[in-house]
């Protein structure tokens, strides 16, 4: 069940990837964290929004008269506020789907960030815009003639995680987790409860209580 706006606002303010990952583990969803090689351009920024997926395939040429960016453009032009392009490139070292101009267009539409297991370029300009981008590497390559979007809003495997349009994506300096839309309300509620328990645990540890005693009381570590 989808979370309402109030719950989403609390989650955006209070949650972080580690507590969401722990909560998903406890709910039996143990494969929701992106592989560790997918890193943020700026570790101080937090990404939180709903996925819009794009599936890339490697190519080695461009047909005469073809617009190789057609579906990529369609995805970005259709972004709603709070949405996050999730661009699955199969980890290709040849495809850099994200750069300054797509960032500019996404900012104008209220996009909440970008996630890709491909490469990113124009990184100084993106960092200056304070737009959260998670990537599988940095490189100058244009995707033209190397990769193109073959489908949008389809289930993808990105960074080792299955992602569908509408799933919640949360990223910070520790990485990225994906919360499936059908469990998001319960997951966020449980994660917020866990944050409150971690706050109590931290306070008791700071007061000098023994770790074993605190863990016995709260079961949080």
TORRO-891585 format. One record per atom (N, C-alpha, C): residue number from 0; residue in three letters; x negated, y negated, z negated. Coordinates in pm, whole numbers. Layout:
# residues N
- NUM|ALA|X|Y|Z
...
END
This chain:
# residues 221
- 0|UNK|-84|119|0
- 0|UNK|0|0|0
- 0|UNK|-88|-124|0
- 1|UNK|-50|-224|82
- 1|UNK|-126|-347|89
- 1|UNK|-111|-429|-39
- 2|UNK|-220|-496|-75
- 2|UNK|-218|-585|-191
- 2|UNK|-153|-717|-154
- 3|UNK|-91|-783|-252
- 3|UNK|-34|-914|-226
- 3|UNK|-143|-1020|-235
- 4|UNK|-108|-1143|-201
- 4|UNK|-207|-1250|-194
- 4|UNK|-270|-1278|-330
- 5|UNK|-192|-1267|-437
- 5|UNK|-245|-1293|-571
- 5|UNK|-353|-1192|-608
- 6|UNK|-325|-1065|-581
- 6|UNK|-423|-961|-612
- 6|UNK|-547|-977|-525
- 7|UNK|-529|-1010|-398
- 7|UNK|-645|-1030|-310
- 7|UNK|-731|-1146|-359
- 8|UNK|-668|-1253|-407
- 8|UNK|-743|-1368|-457
- 8|UNK|-823|-1330|-582
- 9|UNK|-764|-1252|-671
- 9|UNK|-836|-1206|-791
- 9|UNK|-953|-1116|-752
- 10|UNK|-930|-1030|-655
- 10|UNK|-1036|-940|-609
- 10|UNK|-1151|-1018|-549
- 11|UNK|-1119|-1117|-468
- 11|UNK|-1223|-1199|-404
- 11|UNK|-1308|-1270|-509
- 12|UNK|-1244|-1313|-617
- 12|UNK|-1315|-1389|-721
- 12|UNK|-1395|-1300|-814
- 13|UNK|-1345|-1179|-844
- 13|UNK|-1402|-1101|-954
- 13|UNK|-1480|-977|-912
- 14|UNK|-1454|-923|-795
- 14|UNK|-1511|-793|-762
- 14|UNK|-1645|-803|-689
- 15|UNK|-1712|-688|-684
- 15|UNK|-1839|-676|-613
- 15|UNK|-1850|-532|-562
- 16|UNK|-1943|-509|-471
- 16|UNK|-1942|-381|-399
- 16|UNK|-1966|-261|-491
- 17|UNK|-2051|-277|-590
- 17|UNK|-2082|-161|-675
- 17|UNK|-1958|-113|-750
- 18|UNK|-1881|-206|-805
- 18|UNK|-1762|-164|-880
- 18|UNK|-1656|-106|-785
- 19|UNK|-1646|-161|-665
- 19|UNK|-1553|-104|-567
- 19|UNK|-1597|36|-525
- 20|UNK|-1727|54|-505
- 20|UNK|-1777|187|-468
- 20|UNK|-1748|289|-578
- 21|UNK|-1772|249|-704
- 21|UNK|-1743|338|-817
- 21|UNK|-1594|373|-822
- 22|UNK|-1510|273|-800
- 22|UNK|-1366|295|-804
- 22|UNK|-1322|389|-693
- 23|UNK|-1374|368|-573
- 23|UNK|-1341|457|-462
- 23|UNK|-1388|599|-489
- 24|UNK|-1507|613|-548
- 24|UNK|-1555|747|-588
- 24|UNK|-1454|814|-679
- 25|UNK|-1406|738|-780
- 25|UNK|-1312|793|-876
- 25|UNK|-1179|832|-814
- 26|UNK|-1146|769|-701
- 26|UNK|-1022|802|-632
- 26|UNK|-1041|913|-528
- 27|UNK|-1162|966|-522
- 27|UNK|-1190|1076|-429
- 27|UNK|-1234|1032|-291
- 28|UNK|-1261|902|-274
- 28|UNK|-1308|849|-144
- 28|UNK|-1456|815|-160
- 29|UNK|-1541|913|-135
- 29|UNK|-1682|902|-170
- 29|UNK|-1773|863|-54
- 30|UNK|-1716|834|61
- 30|UNK|-1797|801|178
- 30|UNK|-1757|666|236
- 31|UNK|-1738|566|149
- 31|UNK|-1687|436|192
- 31|UNK|-1794|326|192
- 32|UNK|-1916|360|155
- 32|UNK|-2024|261|153
- 32|UNK|-2109|276|278
- 33|UNK|-2135|165|345
- 33|UNK|-2221|166|463
- 33|UNK|-2361|214|427
- 34|UNK|-2430|274|522
- 34|UNK|-2566|317|497
- 34|UNK|-2653|197|460
- 35|UNK|-2759|218|382
- 35|UNK|-2833|106|323
- 35|UNK|-2907|19|424
- 36|UNK|-2926|67|547
- 36|UNK|-2996|-14|645
- 36|UNK|-2914|-128|701
- 37|UNK|-2784|-132|672
- 37|UNK|-2699|-243|717
- 37|UNK|-2706|-352|611
- 38|UNK|-2770|-464|648
- 38|UNK|-2804|-566|548
- 38|UNK|-2744|-702|584
- 39|UNK|-2723|-787|483
- 39|UNK|-2672|-922|509
- 39|UNK|-2781|-1015|558
- 40|UNK|-2743|-1108|645
- 40|UNK|-2836|-1214|683
- 40|UNK|-2866|-1304|564
- 41|UNK|-2767|-1323|477
- 41|UNK|-2783|-1410|360
- 41|UNK|-2724|-1337|240
- 42|UNK|-2810|-1295|148
- 42|UNK|-2765|-1215|33
- 42|UNK|-2681|-1295|-65
- 43|UNK|-2680|-1425|-54
- 43|UNK|-2601|-1507|-147
- 43|UNK|-2455|-1518|-105
- 44|UNK|-2422|-1476|17
- 44|UNK|-2285|-1488|66
- 44|UNK|-2208|-1358|42
- 45|UNK|-2079|-1372|17
- 45|UNK|-1990|-1257|-2
- 45|UNK|-1893|-1250|115
- 46|UNK|-1877|-1132|168
- 46|UNK|-1783|-1108|278
- 46|UNK|-1663|-1031|224
- 47|UNK|-1543|-1080|253
- 47|UNK|-1423|-1012|209
- 47|UNK|-1312|-1044|307
- 48|UNK|-1258|-943|373
- 48|UNK|-1151|-965|468
- 48|UNK|-1104|-835|530
- 49|UNK|-1016|-849|628
- 49|UNK|-959|-732|695
- 49|UNK|-1032|-705|826
- 50|UNK|-1061|-580|849
- 50|UNK|-1136|-540|967
- 50|UNK|-1056|-558|1095
- 51|UNK|-1127|-601|1199
- 51|UNK|-1081|-592|1337
- 51|UNK|-1192|-519|1413
- 52|UNK|-1165|-402|1462
- 52|UNK|-1271|-317|1513
- 52|UNK|-1295|-336|1662
- 53|UNK|-1421|-321|1700
- 53|UNK|-1462|-318|1840
- 53|UNK|-1560|-204|1859
- 54|UNK|-1538|-124|1961
- 54|UNK|-1624|-9|1989
- 54|UNK|-1711|-38|2110
- 55|UNK|-1842|-34|2091
- 55|UNK|-1938|-57|2199
- 55|UNK|-1988|75|2255
- 56|UNK|-2025|70|2383
- 56|UNK|-2095|180|2449
- 56|UNK|-2218|122|2517
- 57|UNK|-2326|200|2520
- 57|UNK|-2444|157|2593
- 57|UNK|-2416|161|2743
- 58|UNK|-2466|62|2814
- 58|UNK|-2460|60|2960
- 58|UNK|-2598|19|3010
- 59|UNK|-2617|32|3140
- 59|UNK|-2748|3|3198
- 59|UNK|-2739|-88|3319
- 60|UNK|-2620|-142|3344
- 60|UNK|-2603|-234|3456
- 60|UNK|-2472|-309|3437
- 61|UNK|-2452|-409|3521
- 61|UNK|-2327|-484|3526
- 61|UNK|-2276|-480|3668
- 62|UNK|-2152|-438|3685
- 62|UNK|-2095|-430|3819
- 62|UNK|-2071|-570|3876
- 63|UNK|-2089|-587|4007
- 63|UNK|-2062|-718|4067
- 63|UNK|-1920|-766|4036
- 64|UNK|-1908|-889|3992
- 64|UNK|-1778|-947|3960
- 64|UNK|-1723|-908|3824
- 65|UNK|-1793|-823|3752
- 65|UNK|-1745|-778|3620
- 65|UNK|-1778|-882|3513
- 66|UNK|-1687|-902|3420
- 66|UNK|-1715|-979|3300
- 66|UNK|-1746|-881|3187
- 67|UNK|-1872|-860|3154
- 67|UNK|-1906|-758|3053
- 67|UNK|-1864|-796|2912
- 68|UNK|-1824|-921|2893
- 68|UNK|-1784|-968|2761
- 68|UNK|-1632|-972|2742
- 69|UNK|-1556|-918|2836
- 69|UNK|-1411|-941|2838
- 69|UNK|-1342|-900|2708
- 70|UNK|-1363|-777|2665
- 70|UNK|-1294|-731|2544
- 70|UNK|-1352|-796|2419
- 71|UNK|-1479|-823|2419
- 71|UNK|-1541|-893|2307
- 71|UNK|-1477|-1031|2289
- 72|UNK|-1461|-1101|2400
- 72|UNK|-1396|-1233|2396
- 72|UNK|-1252|-1220|2348
- 73|UNK|-1180|-1120|2398
- 73|UNK|-1040|-1100|2359
- 73|UNK|-1029|-1077|2208
- 74|UNK|-1121|-1000|2152
- 74|UNK|-1117|-973|2008
- 74|UNK|-1139|-1101|1928
- 75|UNK|-1239|-1178|1963
- 75|UNK|-1269|-1299|1888
- 75|UNK|-1158|-1402|1904
- 76|UNK|-1106|-1418|2025
- 76|UNK|-999|-1515|2047
- 76|UNK|-871|-1479|1973
- 77|UNK|-855|-1351|1937
- 77|UNK|-734|-1305|1868
- 77|UNK|-751|-1299|1716
- 78|UNK|-868|-1338|1665
- 78|UNK|-891|-1331|1521
- 78|UNK|-792|-1418|1445
- 79|UNK|-740|-1364|1336
- 79|UNK|-658|-1440|1243
- 79|UNK|-744|-1478|1122
- 80|UNK|-706|-1582|1049
- 80|UNK|-781|-1619|929
- 80|UNK|-798|-1500|834
- 81|UNK|-921|-1485|784
- 81|UNK|-951|-1378|690
- 81|UNK|-988|-1246|754
- 82|UNK|-994|-1240|887
- 82|UNK|-1031|-1115|953
- 82|UNK|-1181|-1109|980
- 83|UNK|-1230|-985|991
- 83|UNK|-1373|-958|1005
- 83|UNK|-1396|-866|1124
- 84|UNK|-1460|-913|1231
- 84|UNK|-1497|-820|1337
- 84|UNK|-1593|-713|1283
- 85|UNK|-1559|-589|1307
- 85|UNK|-1646|-476|1273
- 85|UNK|-1684|-411|1405
- 86|UNK|-1810|-429|1446
- 86|UNK|-1854|-392|1579
- 86|UNK|-1944|-270|1572
- 87|UNK|-1892|-158|1619
- 87|UNK|-1962|-30|1611
- 87|UNK|-2044|-9|1737
- 88|UNK|-2176|-8|1721
- 88|UNK|-2269|6|1834
- 88|UNK|-2343|139|1831
- 89|UNK|-2298|232|1748
- 89|UNK|-2363|362|1733
- 89|UNK|-2509|347|1688
- 90|UNK|-2541|235|1623
- 90|UNK|-2677|211|1578
- 90|UNK|-2775|185|1691
- 91|UNK|-2727|147|1808
- 91|UNK|-2815|127|1923
- 91|UNK|-2914|15|1898
- 92|UNK|-3043|37|1930
- 92|UNK|-3141|-72|1919
- 92|UNK|-3141|-163|2041
- 93|UNK|-3050|-139|2136
- 93|UNK|-3044|-216|2260
- 93|UNK|-2932|-321|2259
- 94|UNK|-2842|-313|2162
- 94|UNK|-2723|-397|2167
- 94|UNK|-2726|-499|2053
- 95|UNK|-2724|-627|2090
- 95|UNK|-2711|-735|1992
- 95|UNK|-2577|-805|2017
- 96|UNK|-2470|-756|1955
- 96|UNK|-2338|-808|1988
- 96|UNK|-2306|-942|1924
- 97|UNK|-2389|-987|1828
- 97|UNK|-2348|-1105|1751
- 97|UNK|-2455|-1214|1755
- 98|UNK|-2408|-1337|1771
- 98|UNK|-2499|-1450|1773
- 98|UNK|-2429|-1578|1735
- 99|UNK|-2492|-1690|1768
- 99|UNK|-2443|-1821|1724
- 99|UNK|-2306|-1855|1781
- 100|UNK|-2282|-1830|1909
- 100|UNK|-2158|-1876|1971
- 100|UNK|-2037|-1796|1922
- 101|UNK|-2053|-1666|1904
- 101|UNK|-1944|-1587|1847
- 101|UNK|-1916|-1629|1704
- 102|UNK|-2022|-1662|1631
- 102|UNK|-2005|-1713|1494
- 102|UNK|-1926|-1843|1496
- 103|UNK|-1962|-1934|1585
- 103|UNK|-1893|-2063|1595
- 103|UNK|-1745|-2043|1625
- 104|UNK|-1716|-1955|1721
- 104|UNK|-1576|-1928|1756
- 104|UNK|-1501|-1864|1640
- 105|UNK|-1567|-1776|1566
- 105|UNK|-1501|-1709|1453
- 105|UNK|-1475|-1806|1339
- 106|UNK|-1570|-1894|1312
- 106|UNK|-1550|-1996|1208
- 106|UNK|-1428|-2081|1241
- 107|UNK|-1416|-2120|1368
- 107|UNK|-1304|-2205|1410
- 107|UNK|-1170|-2137|1390
- 108|UNK|-1168|-2004|1392
- 108|UNK|-1043|-1930|1376
- 108|UNK|-1022|-1879|1234
- 109|UNK|-1111|-1916|1143
- 109|UNK|-1096|-1875|1004
- 109|UNK|-1146|-1736|976
- 110|UNK|-1230|-1682|1064
- 110|UNK|-1287|-1549|1040
- 110|UNK|-1365|-1545|910
- 111|UNK|-1368|-1426|848
- 111|UNK|-1430|-1412|716
- 111|UNK|-1570|-1353|722
- 112|UNK|-1623|-1327|843
- 112|UNK|-1755|-1269|854
- 112|UNK|-1761|-1172|969
- 113|UNK|-1873|-1104|982
- 113|UNK|-1891|-1002|1085
- 113|UNK|-1974|-889|1028
- 114|UNK|-1941|-767|1070
- 114|UNK|-2019|-648|1034
- 114|UNK|-2050|-572|1162
- 115|UNK|-2176|-535|1180
- 115|UNK|-2213|-453|1294
- 115|UNK|-2330|-363|1257
- 116|UNK|-2335|-245|1317
- 116|UNK|-2453|-161|1303
- 116|UNK|-2548|-182|1420
- 117|UNK|-2515|-280|1506
- 117|UNK|-2606|-324|1610
- 117|UNK|-2694|-437|1561
- 118|UNK|-2750|-511|1656
- 118|UNK|-2841|-619|1622
- 118|UNK|-2769|-753|1615
- 119|UNK|-2834|-849|1554
- 119|UNK|-2784|-987|1550
- 119|UNK|-2897|-1079|1593
- 120|UNK|-2861|-1191|1656
- 120|UNK|-2961|-1288|1697
- 120|UNK|-2913|-1429|1662
- 121|UNK|-2995|-1530|1692
- 121|UNK|-2964|-1670|1655
- 121|UNK|-2948|-1684|1504
- 122|UNK|-3035|-1619|1431
- 122|UNK|-3011|-1607|1287
- 122|UNK|-3025|-1739|1212
- 123|UNK|-3111|-1828|1256
- 123|UNK|-3123|-1956|1185
- 123|UNK|-2994|-2036|1194
- 124|UNK|-2935|-2036|1313
- 124|UNK|-2810|-2110|1331
- 124|UNK|-2697|-2048|1250
- 125|UNK|-2691|-1915|1247
- 125|UNK|-2585|-1847|1170
- 125|UNK|-2601|-1875|1022
- 126|UNK|-2723|-1866|973
- 126|UNK|-2746|-1894|831
- 126|UNK|-2707|-2037|796
- 127|UNK|-2733|-2130|886
- 127|UNK|-2698|-2270|860
- 127|UNK|-2547|-2288|850
- 128|UNK|-2470|-2202|918
- 128|UNK|-2324|-2210|912
- 128|UNK|-2266|-2143|789
- 129|UNK|-2350|-2072|711
- 129|UNK|-2305|-2003|590
- 129|UNK|-2192|-1904|623
- 130|UNK|-2210|-1831|730
- 130|UNK|-2112|-1732|775
- 130|UNK|-2167|-1593|742
- 131|UNK|-2093|-1512|663
- 131|UNK|-2147|-1382|622
- 131|UNK|-2156|-1285|740
- 132|UNK|-2275|-1237|767
- 132|UNK|-2297|-1139|874
- 132|UNK|-2382|-1025|819
- 133|UNK|-2335|-903|839
- 133|UNK|-2410|-783|805
- 133|UNK|-2450|-714|936
- 134|UNK|-2573|-664|942
- 134|UNK|-2627|-619|1069
- 134|UNK|-2717|-498|1052
- 135|UNK|-2744|-431|1163
- 135|UNK|-2835|-318|1163
- 135|UNK|-2975|-352|1207
- 136|UNK|-3004|-480|1230
- 136|UNK|-3136|-524|1272
- 136|UNK|-3126|-660|1337
- 137|UNK|-3241|-721|1359
- 137|UNK|-3249|-853|1419
- 137|UNK|-3329|-842|1548
- 138|UNK|-3276|-899|1656
- 138|UNK|-3347|-895|1783
- 138|UNK|-3288|-994|1880
- 139|UNK|-3363|-1033|1983
- 139|UNK|-3318|-1138|2075
- 139|UNK|-3236|-1089|2193
- 140|UNK|-3211|-959|2203
- 140|UNK|-3153|-903|2325
- 140|UNK|-3008|-946|2347
- 141|UNK|-2978|-987|2468
- 141|UNK|-2840|-1008|2510
- 141|UNK|-2777|-870|2532
- 142|UNK|-2651|-856|2495
- 142|UNK|-2584|-727|2517
- 142|UNK|-2552|-702|2664
- 143|UNK|-2554|-807|2746
- 143|UNK|-2521|-793|2888
- 143|UNK|-2613|-691|2957
- 144|UNK|-2552|-591|3019
- 144|UNK|-2629|-488|3085
- 144|UNK|-2688|-384|2992
- 145|UNK|-2662|-398|2862
- 145|UNK|-2711|-301|2763
- 145|UNK|-2597|-236|2685
- 146|UNK|-2491|-313|2662
- 146|UNK|-2377|-259|2590
- 146|UNK|-2256|-345|2613
- 147|UNK|-2137|-285|2604
- 147|UNK|-2015|-363|2616
- 147|UNK|-1906|-298|2534
- 148|UNK|-1809|-381|2492
- 148|UNK|-1695|-329|2418
- 148|UNK|-1606|-251|2514
- 149|UNK|-1576|-127|2475
- 149|UNK|-1489|-43|2558
- 149|UNK|-1350|-28|2499
- 150|UNK|-1332|-68|2373
- 150|UNK|-1200|-61|2310
- 150|UNK|-1201|-150|2186
- 151|UNK|-1086|-210|2157
- 151|UNK|-1072|-288|2034
- 151|UNK|-953|-235|1956
- 152|UNK|-958|-259|1824
- 152|UNK|-852|-214|1732
- 152|UNK|-829|-63|1741
- 153|UNK|-940|12|1751
- 153|UNK|-936|157|1746
- 153|UNK|-1021|202|1628
- 154|UNK|-995|321|1574
- 154|UNK|-1083|370|1466
- 154|UNK|-1226|384|1516
- 155|UNK|-1321|339|1433
- 155|UNK|-1462|347|1470
- 155|UNK|-1542|405|1354
- 156|UNK|-1661|452|1387
- 156|UNK|-1760|490|1286
- 156|UNK|-1870|386|1293
- 157|UNK|-1883|308|1187
- 157|UNK|-1980|198|1184
- 157|UNK|-2060|208|1055
- 158|UNK|-2191|214|1067
- 158|UNK|-2273|224|947
- 158|UNK|-2246|349|867
- 159|UNK|-2195|452|932
- 159|UNK|-2166|578|865
- 159|UNK|-2030|585|799
- 160|UNK|-1947|482|817
- 160|UNK|-1816|478|754
- 160|UNK|-1708|466|860
- 161|UNK|-1600|541|843
- 161|UNK|-1484|529|931
- 161|UNK|-1408|402|895
- 162|UNK|-1383|318|995
- 162|UNK|-1316|190|974
- 162|UNK|-1203|176|1075
- 163|UNK|-1089|125|1027
- 163|UNK|-976|95|1114
- 163|UNK|-939|-52|1098
- 164|UNK|-885|-110|1201
- 164|UNK|-834|-246|1189
- 164|UNK|-730|-250|1077
- 165|UNK|-743|-350|989
- 165|UNK|-653|-363|874
- 165|UNK|-715|-317|745
- 166|UNK|-816|-230|749
- 166|UNK|-885|-190|627
- 166|UNK|-955|-312|566
- 167|UNK|-968|-311|433
- 167|UNK|-1041|-418|366
- 167|UNK|-1191|-391|371
- 168|UNK|-1267|-494|398
- 168|UNK|-1413|-486|403
- 168|UNK|-1469|-583|300
- 169|UNK|-1557|-533|213
- 169|UNK|-1618|-616|109
- 169|UNK|-1769|-598|119
- 170|UNK|-1842|-709|129
- 170|UNK|-1987|-701|137
- 170|UNK|-2054|-806|51
- 171|UNK|-2166|-767|-11
- 171|UNK|-2250|-860|-85
- 171|UNK|-2394|-810|-76
- 172|UNK|-2481|-860|-163
- 172|UNK|-2622|-824|-155
- 172|UNK|-2650|-676|-173
- 173|UNK|-2557|-602|-233
- 173|UNK|-2576|-458|-253
- 173|UNK|-2533|-376|-133
- 174|UNK|-2460|-435|-39
- 174|UNK|-2416|-360|78
- 174|UNK|-2270|-386|111
- 175|UNK|-2209|-289|176
- 175|UNK|-2071|-303|224
- 175|UNK|-1991|-180|184
- 176|UNK|-1867|-202|142
- 176|UNK|-1773|-92|122
- 176|UNK|-1645|-123|200
- 177|UNK|-1577|-17|239
- 177|UNK|-1450|-29|311
- 177|UNK|-1342|37|228
- 178|UNK|-1233|-35|205
- 178|UNK|-1120|16|128
- 178|UNK|-1006|47|226
- 179|UNK|-970|174|243
- 179|UNK|-861|207|335
- 179|UNK|-732|136|294
- 180|UNK|-661|87|394
- 180|UNK|-545|2|367
- 180|UNK|-439|72|284
- 181|UNK|-423|204|300
- 181|UNK|-315|272|230
- 181|UNK|-340|287|80
- 182|UNK|-465|266|34
- 182|UNK|-494|277|-110
- 182|UNK|-542|144|-167
- 183|UNK|-536|36|-90
- 183|UNK|-603|-86|-133
- 183|UNK|-546|-144|-262
- 184|UNK|-413|-146|-276
- 184|UNK|-356|-206|-397
- 184|UNK|-407|-134|-522
- 185|UNK|-394|-3|-525
- 185|UNK|-436|73|-643
- 185|UNK|-586|61|-665
- 186|UNK|-664|63|-558
- 186|UNK|-809|52|-570
- 186|UNK|-848|-83|-631
- 187|UNK|-789|-190|-584
- 187|UNK|-823|-322|-638
- 187|UNK|-780|-335|-784
- 188|UNK|-663|-282|-816
- 188|UNK|-618|-287|-956
- 188|UNK|-715|-213|-1047
- 189|UNK|-754|-92|-1007
- 189|UNK|-847|-13|-1089
- 189|UNK|-984|-79|-1098
- 190|UNK|-1029|-138|-988
- 190|UNK|-1160|-205|-988
- 190|UNK|-1159|-325|-1082
- 191|UNK|-1050|-401|-1084
- 191|UNK|-1040|-515|-1175
- 191|UNK|-1039|-468|-1320
- 192|UNK|-971|-357|-1348
- 192|UNK|-974|-301|-1483
- 192|UNK|-1116|-261|-1521
- 193|UNK|-1188|-203|-1427
- 193|UNK|-1326|-160|-1454
- 193|UNK|-1416|-281|-1481
- 194|UNK|-1395|-389|-1410
- 194|UNK|-1473|-511|-1434
- 194|UNK|-1451|-560|-1577
- 195|UNK|-1326|-556|-1624
- 195|UNK|-1298|-598|-1761
- 195|UNK|-1369|-507|-1861
- 196|UNK|-1370|-376|-1832
- 196|UNK|-1441|-284|-1919
- 196|UNK|-1591|-307|-1917
- 197|UNK|-1645|-340|-1800
- 197|UNK|-1789|-369|-1792
- 197|UNK|-1823|-497|-1868
- 198|UNK|-1732|-594|-1867
- 198|UNK|-1755|-717|-1944
- 198|UNK|-1766|-685|-2093
- 199|UNK|-1675|-601|-2142
- 199|UNK|-1680|-564|-2284
- 199|UNK|-1808|-486|-2314
- 200|UNK|-1844|-396|-2224
- 200|UNK|-1966|-317|-2243
- 200|UNK|-2088|-408|-2249
- 201|UNK|-2096|-504|-2160
- 201|UNK|-2210|-596|-2156
- 201|UNK|-2219|-677|-2285
- 202|UNK|-2104|-726|-2332
- 202|UNK|-2103|-806|-2454
- 202|UNK|-2154|-726|-2573
- 203|UNK|-2112|-600|-2583
- 203|UNK|-2156|-517|-2696
- 203|UNK|-2304|-485|-2686
- 204|UNK|-2353|-460|-2564
- 204|UNK|-2496|-434|-2548
- 204|UNK|-2578|-558|-2582
- 205|UNK|-2530|-675|-2540
- 205|UNK|-2600|-798|-2573
- 205|UNK|-2601|-825|-2723
- 206|UNK|-2497|-775|-2792
- 206|UNK|-2490|-792|-2938
- 206|UNK|-2579|-692|-3011
- 207|UNK|-2642|-600|-2937
- 207|UNK|-2736|-507|-2998
- 207|UNK|-2683|-368|-3026
- 208|UNK|-2560|-338|-2984
- 208|UNK|-2506|-204|-3004
- 208|UNK|-2585|-104|-2919
- 209|UNK|-2598|18|-2970
- 209|UNK|-2672|121|-2897
- 209|UNK|-2596|163|-2772
- 210|UNK|-2671|188|-2666
- 210|UNK|-2612|226|-2540
- 210|UNK|-2525|350|-2554
- 211|UNK|-2572|450|-2632
- 211|UNK|-2495|573|-2648
- 211|UNK|-2360|546|-2713
- 212|UNK|-2359|458|-2814
- 212|UNK|-2235|426|-2882
- 212|UNK|-2139|350|-2790
- 213|UNK|-2194|256|-2715
- 213|UNK|-2110|177|-2624
- 213|UNK|-2051|266|-2517
- 214|UNK|-2134|354|-2465
- 214|UNK|-2085|445|-2360
- 214|UNK|-1977|538|-2415
- 215|UNK|-1993|582|-2537
- 215|UNK|-1893|670|-2599
- 215|UNK|-1759|597|-2613
- 216|UNK|-1763|467|-2640
- 216|UNK|-1639|392|-2656
- 216|UNK|-1572|361|-2523
- 217|UNK|-1651|325|-2422
- 217|UNK|-1592|272|-2299
- 217|UNK|-1611|365|-2177
- 218|UNK|-1708|454|-2184
- 218|UNK|-1730|545|-2070
- 218|UNK|-1776|475|-1945
- 219|UNK|-1844|361|-1960
- 219|UNK|-1888|281|-1846
- 219|UNK|-2040|265|-1852
- 220|UNK|-2103|286|-1737
- 220|UNK|-2249|273|-1729
- 220|UNK|-2288|224|-1591
END
